[in-house]
Amino acid sequence: MSVGADIAQLTDLGGTLKAQIDIIEGLRGTVTSSLGSTVWTGKTRDDFEAQWNEQFSSALTQLNNAFEAAGTNCQNLATNLDQLMNQTV
């Protein structure tokens, strides 16, 4: 089995994945803040707020965790490949 990657592209992918974390946190914060400050009562709001708090917000947190882990893995792999390829024997 052979393994390979373009080091620059792998590094960029890691950065791209990690950059999404701030975007998702911004989205989560905006929705949470807007929901909290909007005058809206009734079953529809209660249902959405429950879903937001119990499912959607935590799903975004899980997505951020996945982006962080994958981004770090990509960057670490790129560093390791670069070091391996530039070793002198």
Secondary structure, 3 states (H helix, E strand, C coil): CCCCCCHHHHHHHHHHHHHHHHHHHHHHHHHHHHHHHCCCCCHHHHHHHHHHHHHHHHHHHHHHHHHHHHHHHHHHHHHHHHHHHCCCC
